Amino acid sequence: MVRNSLDNLLTAASLKRYQDGGEVGSPSQVDLAKVASEHEDFIRKWVKQRPAVTSTYEDLIGAIQGGKLTAREYSPEEWKGLEYLRNKNTKEGHETGAFLESRYRTATGEITPEAEFESGVIRYPTGGESSIPHELLHYFASHRPGQPGTPKTINPYIKLDMALKGWLPSLHPAGRRPSLPGKTKLGQWWNRKFATKQAPYSDNPTGAPKGEETPYHPWYDEDAFDRIGAEYSEFAEQFRTGEDFQSGKRFIDDLAQNPVTEEVKPAVPQAVSEVPVSFDKNKYPIYNKQSNKAQSFRDAFRQARREGEATFTWDGRLYTSELKQ
């Protein structure tokens, strides 16, 4: 027993020393290749929509498998102690959930959009795994013009659209979408479904505050990177807990016990019930995903995400806006 404990301590010490000369932190248990595979369709589409990106999905997988792109988890105490985060949070005035510390190189050592990705570590605090899909996209691009993977400049039309907060027509999927007055149902619906979250780093092309003189390109703002996990995670959770999944599981179980020997007539469609189909471990109700209740919850969840709220109240209960992976 003592020997096994000693071996474990020696192994942990060896791993810690091997990684960046013993820097604070430990190897992550997150399988980056699996995360990338789960989001493959989204990643390919995201890259295709941004011609300035020169790397491919295959390049991402190669970097992960070749050990060039790794992840590291930090305890809350270790996370607060990172010098990088103290400097970044002081300058930008907000907490950082995770970040990709990457290195690029060219023949002259200059950092350009065409620079070759050399290595990188996704650093995140314990419990911050939901930020990893966002950080994977940073393998391809940064936020500001002239940085790796982004256009060298923001063209005049997009600059004007930024100044007008999205009121000019934009055909790009990540283009600005304006907010409407929220006093009407139409305005509230539009703002929940389509409006771009307004933020100084992507709405102010000139006269930005100190440290933000070069604004984010709208196609590369935080919201554009956040979308990678939102649709997938929400769909997966709804499907796993939804009536369709539960009904299908019951059907398969019944079929295994009572094989069908005659033609099965299709079920007669029924009205969607607003009564909970089950309850989760916290005794919170779970509704049919086609019901009005489920749609109301999805709307509240998206609104909380857009507003950057960690929690939100729906139907008298407190929920988290964190995405499940």
N, C-alpha and C positions, 0 to 999 in steps of 0.2 A: 504493500500500500504506500509506504514511504517512498519506495523506489519509483513507483508510477508518478507520484506527485512531483518528485524531483525532475523526472524526465519531462513532464509537462511544463514545468517552470523553465527548464533549459531550452526547450523547443520554442516557447513563447519569447524568451529573451533573444534567441537566435533570429527569429522572424523579425522582431522589432529592430534589431541591429542591422539586419540585411536591408530593410526598407529605409532608404534615404538616410543612412547613417544613424539610425536609432531615433529618428524624429518621433515626437509624441503621436500616438495613434496606433491602430491595429488593422491587420488585413480585414477587408470587408467580406462578409459571408454572401453578399449579393452577387448573383451570376449575371454579369453584364451582357454576355452573349445571349442569355435567355431573355433578358429585358429587351434587348435590341430585336430579337426574333419575334417577340410578342407584338412589337410595334412596327414591324417591317413595312407593311403597306403605308402606314402614316409617314414613316421616315422617307421612303422613296418618293412619295407625293410631295412632301415638304421640300426635299432637295430639288425636285424637278421644277417646282414653282419659283425657285430662286436661282436664276442663271449664273449669278456671281459665285455660287458654290462650285468648287472644282473637284471635291472628293465625292465618292459614291458610297452606297450602303455596303458594298463589298469591301471598300477601304476601311470602313468602321469595324466590320467584323474582323478583318485582318489585323487591325491595331489592337483589338481586344485579345484575340487569340495569340498574337505575338508578344503580349505583355507590355505594349506601348501605352495602352489605356487601361488603367486600373481604378479601383475604388478603395477608400479607406474610411472607416467609421471612427467617430470620436465620442467619448463620454461627454456629458454636459460640462463638466469641469474643464476637460481638455479643450473643448470647443471654444469656451470663453477665453482661454489662454492663448489662442492662435494670434500671433502678431498681425498676420494679414487681415484677419477679421476686425481687430481693434482699429486698425487704420482705415479700413473700408467703411465700417459702420460710423466712425466719427465723421468721415467726409460726406457720406451719403445720407446719414441721419436715419438709418433703418437697420433692422436685424437681417443677417444673411442666413438663409436656410440651408444652402449647399453651394458649392462652386467647383468649377473645373479649373484647376491650376495647370495650364498647358504651356508647352514650349514649341516654338516654330523656328524654322531656320531657312535662310537662302544662302546663296554663294557668298554674299557680302555680310550676312548676319542681320540684314534688315527685316523688319516685320512688315509684310505686305499681304494683301488678300491671296496672293499666289504662293505664299510661303508654305513649305512642306511641314506637315505636322510631325513633330519629333517624338514627343512623349507627353503624358498628362495623367493626373490623378484627380478623380472626383472625390472631394472631401465633403463629408456630411455628418451631422450629429446623430446620435442614437435616436431613432424615431423619425428621422428625416428621409427615409428611403423613397418616399413619394416624389422627391425632387430629382431622383436619378434620371428618369426619362428626359426631363428638361435639360439636364446637364449633358446627356448623350448628344443632343442636338448641337451643343457648343463644340463638339468635335468638328462640325462642318462650318460653323460661322460664329462671329461675335455680334455685338449690337450696333456699333457705330461705323459710319462710312470710313473706308480706308483700313479697317481692321480685317484680319483673315476671314475670307468667305463673304464679305459684304461688298456692295458696290463702292467704288472710290468716292462717289459724291451722291447727294440727294438731288434729283433733277428739279428744276424750277416748279414744275406742275405739282409734284408731291410736296415741295416746300410750302407752296400756297395752300394746298389741301390741309397740311398740318396746321398752318396758321388759322385756317377756317374751321379746324376741328372736324374734318371729314366731310364737309358739305359738297365737295366736288365729286363727280362720278368717278368711281374706281372699279375696274373689272378684276383686279387682283384679289385672290381669296383673303389675303392678309391686309388689304387696303383699309384706310380709315373708314369707320362707319359712325355717323353722327348720333348724338343722343337727342331724343325728342323730349318736349315738356312732359313730365311724368304725371300730369293731373288727369289725363284721359286713359281709358283702358288700352287704346291703341298705342299711346306713348309708352305705357308701362310694359306692354307686350313686346314692342320693338326694342326697348332698352334691355329687357331680359334676354331676348333671343339674338339680337344682331349688333347692338351698339358696342363700339370699342370702348374699353375702359380708359377714361381720360387720365393722362399722366404727364407731368412736366417733361419727362425725358423724351417723349415722342410727340408732344403737341406744340412744342415751342422751338421752331427752327432757328430763331435768332433771339439774342438777348437772354440766353439761358443763364441760370444761376451759376456761381463759381463751381468749377469742377464738372459742369455739364455743358461747356461751351460748344462741344460737338454733340448734337442730339442723337438719339437712337434713330435708326432708319425704321419707319413704320412696319416694314415687312419683317423686321428683326427685333421687335420690341419684346418685353417680357411676356405679354399675352400670346404672341406668336409662338414662343417656346413652350408656354404652359399648356397649350392645346393638345400636345402629344398624349398626355395621360388622361385628360378629362373624359373624352368620349369613350375610350376603351374601358376605363375603370368603371364608369357609370353603367355602361352596357353590361359588363361582366357581372357586376353586383345585382343589377336588376334581373338578369337572366337566371342567376343562381338562386335567388330568393323568390322569383316570380312564379305565378300560377302555371305558366306554360311549362317551366322546368319541373315543378312539382307534379303536375298532371302527367307529364311524360314519364317521370320516374315511377309513378304509381302504375301507369299502363304497362311498363316493361316488367315490373314486379308481378303484376297480375297475369301477364302473358306467360311468364316463366312457370307459374303454378297451374294455369289453366290454358293450355294451348288452344288456339282458335282452329276449329275444324269446319267452319262455315263462313260465308261471306259476312263481313262486318260493314254495317251501314254507317255512313258518316254521321257524326253527332249533329243535332239541330243547333244552330247558333243561338246563344242566349245573351241577354243583356248583361253588360259588365257590372258586377256587383261592387258597391263601395264599402263592403264589409271586409275587414282584414282577413287575408287568407292564412296568415300565420303570425308568429311573434318571434323577434330575435332574442338573443341571450339577455338583453336588458329589458325584456318585456315590452319593447316598442313594436307597434303594429306594422305589418308588411302587407301592402295592398297589391291587387292585380295591376301589372304594369300598364294595362290599357285603361285603367280607371281614372276618373278625375282627381281622386286623392293622390295617386302616384304622380300624375302630371303636376299637380300643385307642389308636391315635394321637390320634384326635379327643378321646377322654376325657382323655388326658394334656395335650393342648393347652388344653382348657377349664379343667382344674384349675390349670394354670400361670397362666392369665389371671385366674381368680378370686383366686388368692393373690398377684397382683401381681408374679410372677416374670418377669424379662426373658428368661430362657432356661430350658430344662428338658431332662432326659435321657430318651430313650425308646429302648428296644431297643439300649442301649449307644451311642447317638449323641446329640450335642448339637444342640438345635433352638432357634430363637427363637420367642417367643410374640407377636411383633409381627404385626399384621394387614396383609395385603397389599391394596393398593388398585388 
